[in-house]
Amino acid sequence: MRCLHVIGGDHGGSQHHGLLADQRSQEVGAGLANQPSAVLGRSLTDALDEYERELITAALTQAQGNMAEAARILQTDRANLYRRMRRLGVEKSAEVEL
């Protein structure tokens, strides 16, 4: 099973970072993976949008609301993060638990 690397840092193949990414991917996706009936009743687009919302929310929480840091965690730029948040209806203030 492949995972999305959401942990920022060295891209030189560090096994430690790979393990953290695997663990984080499993934690974020656990809600969907453990409830296949919830996923099977929806379109692929809806399921992916929910997963993306969870990833963005987790990154914002880890970054304590700092958008630049959240973008780095997700390995994207701030403009893309803002676009995705707007498309998915994710609000920075409502989603971040400080």
VMD Tcl script that builds the backbone (N, CA, C; Angstrom):
set m [mol new atoms 294]
animate dup $m
set s [atomselect $m all]
$s set {name element resname resid chain x y z} {
  {N N MET 1 A 0.842 -1.181 0.000}
  {CA C MET 1 A 0.000 0.000 0.000}
  {C C MET 1 A 0.881 1.235 0.000}
  {N N ARG 2 A 0.593 2.168 -0.859}
  {CA C ARG 2 A 1.355 3.399 -0.929}
  {C C ARG 2 A 0.695 4.445 -0.049}
  {N N CYS 3 A 1.489 5.413 0.396}
  {CA C CYS 3 A 0.930 6.462 1.241}
  {C C CYS 3 A 1.376 7.818 0.736}
  {N N LEU 4 A 0.651 8.826 1.113}
  {CA C LEU 4 A 1.002 10.198 0.812}
  {C C LEU 4 A 1.941 10.672 1.898}
  {N N HIS 5 A 3.095 11.176 1.516}
  {CA C HIS 5 A 4.090 11.634 2.481}
  {C C HIS 5 A 3.666 13.021 2.953}
  {N N VAL 6 A 3.178 13.128 4.179}
  {CA C VAL 6 A 2.708 14.405 4.705}
  {C C VAL 6 A 3.617 14.972 5.772}
  {N N ILE 7 A 4.701 14.298 6.069}
  {CA C ILE 7 A 5.649 14.778 7.050}
  {C C ILE 7 A 6.736 15.550 6.316}
  {N N GLY 8 A 6.972 16.790 6.676}
  {CA C GLY 8 A 8.000 17.588 6.029}
  {C C GLY 8 A 9.381 17.102 6.435}
  {N N GLY 9 A 10.369 17.484 5.672}
  {CA C GLY 9 A 11.728 17.150 6.071}
  {C C GLY 9 A 12.551 16.631 4.927}
  {N N ASP 10 A 13.570 15.866 5.269}
  {CA C ASP 10 A 14.547 15.333 4.326}
  {C C ASP 10 A 13.880 14.400 3.328}
  {N N HIS 11 A 14.175 14.599 2.054}
  {CA C HIS 11 A 13.639 13.725 1.006}
  {C C HIS 11 A 14.688 12.737 0.541}
  {N N GLY 12 A 15.751 12.570 1.320}
  {CA C GLY 12 A 16.854 11.720 0.922}
  {C C GLY 12 A 16.614 10.257 1.217}
  {N N GLY 13 A 15.395 9.848 1.485}
  {CA C GLY 13 A 15.107 8.451 1.697}
  {C C GLY 13 A 15.241 8.014 3.137}
  {N N SER 14 A 15.151 8.933 4.053}
  {CA C SER 14 A 15.267 8.583 5.463}
  {C C SER 14 A 14.164 7.612 5.852}
  {N N GLN 15 A 14.556 6.460 6.343}
  {CA C GLN 15 A 13.585 5.442 6.726}
  {C C GLN 15 A 12.712 5.940 7.860}
  {N N HIS 16 A 13.275 6.734 8.761}
  {CA C HIS 16 A 12.519 7.257 9.898}
  {C C HIS 16 A 11.337 8.095 9.408}
  {N N HIS 17 A 11.584 8.997 8.470}
  {CA C HIS 17 A 10.500 9.829 7.937}
  {C C HIS 17 A 9.462 8.983 7.209}
  {N N GLY 18 A 9.912 7.962 6.498}
  {CA C GLY 18 A 8.980 7.086 5.798}
  {C C GLY 18 A 8.047 6.381 6.768}
  {N N LEU 19 A 8.580 5.935 7.895}
  {CA C LEU 19 A 7.752 5.273 8.902}
  {C C LEU 19 A 6.753 6.251 9.502}
  {N N LEU 20 A 7.196 7.486 9.771}
  {CA C LEU 20 A 6.275 8.488 10.304}
  {C C LEU 20 A 5.180 8.808 9.302}
  {N N ALA 21 A 5.542 8.881 8.017}
  {CA C ALA 21 A 4.549 9.162 6.985}
  {C C ALA 21 A 3.537 8.030 6.897}
  {N N ASP 22 A 4.019 6.781 6.952}
  {CA C ASP 22 A 3.105 5.640 6.928}
  {C C ASP 22 A 2.149 5.694 8.111}
  {N N GLN 23 A 2.696 5.970 9.297}
  {CA C GLN 23 A 1.866 6.032 10.506}
  {C C GLN 23 A 0.847 7.154 10.395}
  {N N ARG 24 A 1.267 8.337 9.951}
  {CA C ARG 24 A 0.351 9.483 9.846}
  {C C ARG 24 A -0.730 9.207 8.807}
  {N N SER 25 A -0.347 8.619 7.692}
  {CA C SER 25 A -1.322 8.295 6.656}
  {C C SER 25 A -2.373 7.334 7.185}
  {N N GLN 26 A -1.928 6.363 7.965}
  {CA C GLN 26 A -2.864 5.397 8.541}
  {C C GLN 26 A -3.772 6.069 9.559}
  {N N GLU 27 A -3.230 6.995 10.375}
  {CA C GLU 27 A -4.041 7.689 11.371}
  {C C GLU 27 A -5.109 8.552 10.705}
  {N N VAL 28 A -4.710 9.331 9.701}
  {CA C VAL 28 A -5.638 10.240 9.034}
  {C C VAL 28 A -6.715 9.469 8.284}
  {N N GLY 29 A -6.329 8.382 7.624}
  {CA C GLY 29 A -7.280 7.618 6.832}
  {C C GLY 29 A -8.006 6.541 7.602}
  {N N ALA 30 A -7.729 6.402 8.885}
  {CA C ALA 30 A -8.315 5.317 9.672}
  {C C ALA 30 A -9.834 5.367 9.664}
  {N N GLY 31 A -10.392 6.559 9.725}
  {CA C GLY 31 A -11.847 6.677 9.727}
  {C C GLY 31 A -12.470 6.090 8.474}
  {N N LEU 32 A -11.861 6.335 7.327}
  {CA C LEU 32 A -12.395 5.815 6.071}
  {C C LEU 32 A -12.077 4.334 5.907}
  {N N ALA 33 A -10.860 3.938 6.250}
  {CA C ALA 33 A -10.442 2.551 6.045}
  {C C ALA 33 A -11.197 1.595 6.948}
  {N N ASN 34 A -11.541 2.028 8.140}
  {CA C ASN 34 A -12.226 1.156 9.086}
  {C C ASN 34 A -13.735 1.116 8.864}
  {N N GLN 35 A -14.243 1.932 7.960}
  {CA C GLN 35 A -15.670 1.976 7.692}
  {C C GLN 35 A -15.928 1.870 6.193}
  {N N PRO 36 A -15.626 0.720 5.589}
  {CA C PRO 36 A -15.779 0.615 4.134}
  {C C PRO 36 A -17.208 0.837 3.654}
  {N N SER 37 A -18.197 0.503 4.466}
  {CA C SER 37 A -19.580 0.711 4.037}
  {C C SER 37 A -19.871 2.200 3.869}
  {N N ALA 38 A -19.230 3.044 4.680}
  {CA C ALA 38 A -19.417 4.490 4.554}
  {C C ALA 38 A -18.805 4.993 3.252}
  {N N VAL 39 A -17.711 4.395 2.826}
  {CA C VAL 39 A -17.034 4.818 1.608}
  {C C VAL 39 A -17.739 4.271 0.377}
  {N N LEU 40 A -18.187 3.032 0.433}
  {CA C LEU 40 A -18.769 2.401 -0.740}
  {C C LEU 40 A -20.087 3.029 -1.173}
  {N N GLY 41 A -20.754 3.712 -0.290}
  {CA C GLY 41 A -22.018 4.349 -0.642}
  {C C GLY 41 A -21.845 5.721 -1.266}
  {N N ARG 42 A -20.594 6.154 -1.492}
  {CA C ARG 42 A -20.335 7.492 -2.025}
  {C C ARG 42 A -19.482 7.411 -3.277}
  {N N SER 43 A -19.465 8.516 -3.989}
  {CA C SER 43 A -18.624 8.564 -5.188}
  {C C SER 43 A -17.155 8.677 -4.789}
  {N N LEU 44 A -16.292 8.332 -5.697}
  {CA C LEU 44 A -14.856 8.441 -5.472}
  {C C LEU 44 A -14.486 9.893 -5.181}
  {N N THR 45 A -15.075 10.816 -5.906}
  {CA C THR 45 A -14.787 12.236 -5.698}
  {C C THR 45 A -15.133 12.667 -4.281}
  {N N ASP 46 A -16.306 12.259 -3.791}
  {CA C ASP 46 A -16.703 12.623 -2.427}
  {C C ASP 46 A -15.764 12.022 -1.392}
  {N N ALA 47 A -15.367 10.767 -1.579}
  {CA C ALA 47 A -14.461 10.110 -0.637}
  {C C ALA 47 A -13.090 10.784 -0.641}
  {N N LEU 48 A -12.582 11.124 -1.821}
  {CA C LEU 48 A -11.290 11.795 -1.914}
  {C C LEU 48 A -11.339 13.193 -1.312}
  {N N ASP 49 A -12.441 13.911 -1.539}
  {CA C ASP 49 A -12.595 15.240 -0.947}
  {C C ASP 49 A -12.573 15.166 0.575}
  {N N GLU 50 A -13.242 14.172 1.143}
  {CA C GLU 50 A -13.242 14.020 2.599}
  {C C GLU 50 A -11.838 13.721 3.108}
  {N N TYR 51 A -11.128 12.849 2.427}
  {CA C TYR 51 A -9.770 12.504 2.826}
  {C C TYR 51 A -8.866 13.736 2.746}
  {N N GLU 52 A -9.023 14.522 1.685}
  {CA C GLU 52 A -8.216 15.730 1.525}
  {C C GLU 52 A -8.527 16.732 2.637}
  {N N ARG 53 A -9.809 16.856 3.012}
  {CA C ARG 53 A -10.183 17.731 4.129}
  {C C ARG 53 A -9.476 17.289 5.414}
  {N N GLU 54 A -9.440 15.978 5.656}
  {CA C GLU 54 A -8.782 15.445 6.852}
  {C C GLU 54 A -7.289 15.754 6.832}
  {N N LEU 55 A -6.637 15.595 5.681}
  {CA C LEU 55 A -5.204 15.884 5.569}
  {C C LEU 55 A -4.921 17.362 5.831}
  {N N ILE 56 A -5.713 18.230 5.225}
  {CA C ILE 56 A -5.514 19.665 5.395}
  {C C ILE 56 A -5.742 20.057 6.849}
  {N N THR 57 A -6.795 19.545 7.446}
  {CA C THR 57 A -7.096 19.850 8.842}
  {C C THR 57 A -5.972 19.370 9.759}
  {N N ALA 58 A -5.461 18.175 9.509}
  {CA C ALA 58 A -4.360 17.642 10.317}
  {C C ALA 58 A -3.111 18.510 10.164}
  {N N ALA 59 A -2.815 18.934 8.944}
  {CA C ALA 59 A -1.634 19.773 8.714}
  {C C ALA 59 A -1.794 21.124 9.398}
  {N N LEU 60 A -2.984 21.720 9.314}
  {CA C LEU 60 A -3.221 23.003 9.977}
  {C C LEU 60 A -3.095 22.877 11.492}
  {N N THR 61 A -3.589 21.775 12.022}
  {CA C THR 61 A -3.488 21.551 13.463}
  {C C THR 61 A -2.033 21.394 13.869}
  {N N GLN 62 A -1.279 20.572 13.119}
  {CA C GLN 62 A 0.133 20.349 13.418}
  {C C GLN 62 A 0.917 21.662 13.313}
  {N N ALA 63 A 0.541 22.509 12.353}
  {CA C ALA 63 A 1.233 23.781 12.132}
  {C C ALA 63 A 0.672 24.893 13.010}
  {N N GLN 64 A -0.248 24.565 13.886}
  {CA C GLN 64 A -0.880 25.529 14.790}
  {C C GLN 64 A -1.466 26.721 14.032}
  {N N GLY 65 A -2.091 26.428 12.889}
  {CA C GLY 65 A -2.760 27.450 12.100}
  {C C GLY 65 A -1.873 28.233 11.157}
  {N N ASN 66 A -0.579 27.964 11.149}
  {CA C ASN 66 A 0.342 28.671 10.274}
  {C C ASN 66 A 0.209 28.099 8.861}
  {N N MET 67 A -0.327 28.912 7.943}
  {CA C MET 67 A -0.607 28.437 6.586}
  {C C MET 67 A 0.653 28.050 5.822}
  {N N ALA 68 A 1.725 28.816 5.973}
  {CA C ALA 68 A 2.969 28.494 5.269}
  {C C ALA 68 A 3.517 27.156 5.753}
  {N N GLU 69 A 3.480 26.933 7.059}
  {CA C GLU 69 A 3.967 25.667 7.611}
  {C C GLU 69 A 3.069 24.509 7.185}
  {N N ALA 70 A 1.761 24.708 7.194}
  {CA C ALA 70 A 0.836 23.656 6.755}
  {C C ALA 70 A 1.101 23.293 5.294}
  {N N ALA 71 A 1.356 24.297 4.463}
  {CA C ALA 71 A 1.679 24.034 3.052}
  {C C ALA 71 A 2.967 23.231 2.936}
  {N N ARG 72 A 3.976 23.552 3.760}
  {CA C ARG 72 A 5.228 22.784 3.741}
  {C C ARG 72 A 4.985 21.333 4.161}
  {N N ILE 73 A 4.177 21.132 5.184}
  {CA C ILE 73 A 3.865 19.779 5.642}
  {C C ILE 73 A 3.222 18.970 4.521}
  {N N LEU 74 A 2.330 19.613 3.781}
  {CA C LEU 74 A 1.614 18.947 2.687}
  {C C LEU 74 A 2.411 18.952 1.376}
  {N N GLN 75 A 3.597 19.538 1.408}
  {CA C GLN 75 A 4.480 19.624 0.251}
  {C C GLN 75 A 3.795 20.273 -0.939}
  {N N THR 76 A 3.208 21.420 -0.680}
  {CA C THR 76 A 2.566 22.223 -1.717}
  {C C THR 76 A 2.861 23.681 -1.412}
  {N N ASP 77 A 2.359 24.582 -2.226}
  {CA C ASP 77 A 2.552 26.001 -1.942}
  {C C ASP 77 A 1.291 26.579 -1.302}
  {N N ARG 78 A 1.438 27.745 -0.698}
  {CA C ARG 78 A 0.310 28.349 0.019}
  {C C ARG 78 A -0.870 28.644 -0.899}
  {N N ALA 79 A -0.597 29.112 -2.110}
  {CA C ALA 79 A -1.685 29.433 -3.036}
  {C C ALA 79 A -2.527 28.193 -3.330}
  {N N ASN 80 A -1.868 27.062 -3.551}
  {CA C ASN 80 A -2.584 25.814 -3.813}
  {C C ASN 80 A -3.383 25.386 -2.577}
  {N N LEU 81 A -2.779 25.540 -1.399}
  {CA C LEU 81 A -3.484 25.183 -0.168}
  {C C LEU 81 A -4.734 26.039 0.001}
  {N N TYR 82 A -4.610 27.337 -0.217}
  {CA C TYR 82 A -5.781 28.224 -0.124}
  {C C TYR 82 A -6.857 27.832 -1.139}
  {N N ARG 83 A -6.455 27.515 -2.389}
  {CA C ARG 83 A -7.425 27.101 -3.416}
  {C C ARG 83 A -8.166 25.832 -2.997}
  {N N ARG 84 A -7.410 24.867 -2.508}
  {CA C ARG 84 A -8.029 23.604 -2.094}
  {C C ARG 84 A -8.968 23.817 -0.909}
  {N N MET 85 A -8.542 24.636 0.040}
  {CA C MET 85 A -9.398 24.917 1.201}
  {C C MET 85 A -10.709 25.578 0.756}
  {N N ARG 86 A -10.601 26.530 -0.166}
  {CA C ARG 86 A -11.805 27.212 -0.662}
  {C C ARG 86 A -12.714 26.217 -1.382}
  {N N ARG 87 A -12.137 25.361 -2.234}
  {CA C ARG 87 A -12.930 24.374 -2.980}
  {C C ARG 87 A -13.615 23.381 -2.049}
  {N N LEU 88 A -12.910 22.995 -0.984}
  {CA C LEU 88 A -13.434 21.988 -0.061}
  {C C LEU 88 A -14.259 22.584 1.083}
  {N N GLY 89 A -14.291 23.895 1.171}
  {CA C GLY 89 A -15.048 24.545 2.235}
  {C C GLY 89 A -14.374 24.441 3.603}
  {N N VAL 90 A -13.053 24.331 3.614}
  {CA C VAL 90 A -12.305 24.250 4.875}
  {C C VAL 90 A -11.948 25.677 5.300}
  {N N GLU 91 A -12.321 26.016 6.528}
  {CA C GLU 91 A -11.991 27.320 7.068}
  {C C GLU 91 A -10.898 27.172 8.098}
  {N N LYS 92 A -9.905 28.005 8.009}
  {CA C LYS 92 A -8.762 27.934 8.911}
  {C C LYS 92 A -9.186 28.037 10.377}
  {N N SER 93 A -9.976 29.021 10.706}
  {CA C SER 93 A -10.326 29.256 12.112}
  {C C SER 93 A -11.251 28.176 12.664}
  {N N ALA 94 A -12.127 27.639 11.850}
  {CA C ALA 94 A -13.095 26.650 12.330}
  {C C ALA 94 A -12.484 25.265 12.445}
  {N N GLU 95 A -11.446 24.990 11.688}
  {CA C GLU 95 A -10.905 23.638 11.626}
  {C C GLU 95 A -9.708 23.411 12.532}
  {N N VAL 96 A -9.065 24.461 12.992}
  {CA C VAL 96 A -7.846 24.314 13.764}
  {C C VAL 96 A -8.163 24.296 15.246}
  {N N GLU 97 A -7.688 23.252 15.918}
  {CA C GLU 97 A -7.866 23.133 17.359}
  {C C GLU 97 A -6.556 23.512 18.026}
  {N N LEU 98 A -6.490 24.707 18.575}
  {CA C LEU 98 A -5.235 25.164 19.194}
  {C C LEU 98 A -5.199 24.840 20.656}
}
mol reanalyze $m
mol bondsrecalc $m
mol representation Tube
mol addrep $m
